[in-house]
Amino acid sequence: MSLRHRLLSSLAIGLIAVAALPALAHADDKPAADADKSADDSKDASDLPPLPDDKTIRQSVMIDGKSMAYDATVGKLPVRDDKGKVIAEIVFTAYTAPGADAATRPVTFAFNGGPGASSVYLNMGAIGPKRVAFGDQGDAPSDFKVSDNADTWLDMTDLVFIDPVGTGFSRSEEDADKTKKDFYAADADIQYLSRIVYDWLVKNGRLASPKYVIGESYGGYRAPRIALNLQTRMGVGVSGLVMVSPYLDPAAIGDDDALSPLPWMINLPSMAAGNFERKGELTPEKMAEVETYDRTQFVTDFLAGRSDPAAVARLVQKVTDYTGLDPKLVAQMEGRIDVSTYLREAHRDEHKIGSVYDSNVTAYDPFPSSPRNQSGDPILNAAMAPTTSAMVDFITRQVGWKTDAHYEALSYKVNESWDWDHGINGDRPVSDLRKAIANDPKMAVMIAHGYNDLSCPFFTSQLVINQMPDFGVSNRVKLSVYPGGHMFYARPASDAAFKADARAMFARKAS
């Protein structure tokens, strides 16, 4: 399974892709019902009732035993076409420190991924002032408990969470075809979201503030491209860039059934980490051993292939040792363990299946005798209800920003409509990252991963960093890997370590 297909297999990274719809017949040939549906689809979305005006309330959060007051604002910003017509409305949630000096107080813009995910996951799970439990073992869809987030970044920076078109309450004012063209494609996505960052800064008088961008998953694909676009098109410098479990290099991965060893190399350390954690043996030293093997002996034995039975035997033995899977199964697969097989086989004795986002977050397999997985992802299944309920309750009841629209935490419609051509075959987020770093010698860059993530494995980023120039400064791009998975911040210790590393980044910029 290719990384692209893995992205499309679950919606926090990407949803199940659908086949392209057949070409429509001529309008005169359509049945009446189809014609009515087509007319309805092409209707201007501006017929919808207007979204509310911006609204702000004062709240507080306990951080390190002290209460911090902040203003929570839910608002909207328009997207206009070249003629000035509003073609979309973007809803944001901002947390700002009242009375702070705009010239010195940083502001961080946050994006999640998908495509089709709202910003609720970074907001209510990682860096926002309030937290709802999701993404860790034992969390359930019926859980809905919001508490103060002791590891919020609000004591370091103001926070602006942006929901792209079709996610959260953000919406297009165009018909389906124009919406796909203007919003559901990689390049268009970067262009309008960069403009939204610029517009928020101008509207709030914050152009002088230190500015940071954080993106998770496909948001990690967005982040370096938005930073470069802000620098070169919008005229806005970016002080720092944080990529969380990023979908960083779509062009370099290839397919699991290709001749390249790269997909298997990228997956093996995360599989090993899951095995080590289950046995209570996960340490940086053990992971360093796996990484060294992975980029040396593994590659040569893999490329030797069946022409060298001794090489195959060595590879099978090492993969068995590192993954903890049945030796007969590993031998049968010649050491090439795909993600789906690993997630089922690692927990088969318990009749459970692991999450692609954290292989040690499990749920009971409803069809354990089936040759393939027929259930949804354990983390996504548990995360949808509490995150959606928590966010809608905050926006509509606490802030009082009332709307009858449905909040799209994860939108299948957006993902199924996404134009992947540019993102997979054309642009390169790593190239844009290199350019953005080269443009600003003071811009700090941090990449954060969880060991157990098999949707966006940490070793991808490690390999990318290993190939980057030093830009005149050692460790210009910092990689941090924590216990946990794609949403490593669901584990309190990992979230605290993540904040500590981010604090060091903010401190370096301020010094």
Secondary structure, DSSP 8 states (H G I E B T S, - for coil): --HHHHHTTBTTTB------------GGGS-HHHHHHHHHHTS-GGGS------EEEEEEEEETTEEEEEEEEEEEEEEE-TTS-EEEEEEEEEEE-TT--TTTS-EEEEE--TTTB-THHIIIIIISSEEE--SSTT--TT---EEE-TT-STTT-EEEEE--TTSBT-EESS-HHHHHHHHSBHHHHHHHHHHHHHHHHHHTT-TTS-EEEEEETHHHHHHHHHHHHIIIII----SEEEEES----TTT---TTSS-SHHHHHHHHHHHHHHHHHTT---HHHHHHHHHHHTTHHHHHHHHGGG-HHHHHHHHHHHHHHH---HHHHHHTTT---HHHHHHHTTGGGTEEE-SS-TT-EEE-S-TTSSS--S--HHHHHHHHHHHHHHHIIIIIIS-----S--BSB-HHHHHH-B-HIIIII--HHHHHHHHHHH-TT-EEEEEEETT-SSS-HHHHHHHHHTS--TTSTTSEEEEEESSSTTGGGSHHHHHHHHHHHHHHHHHHH-
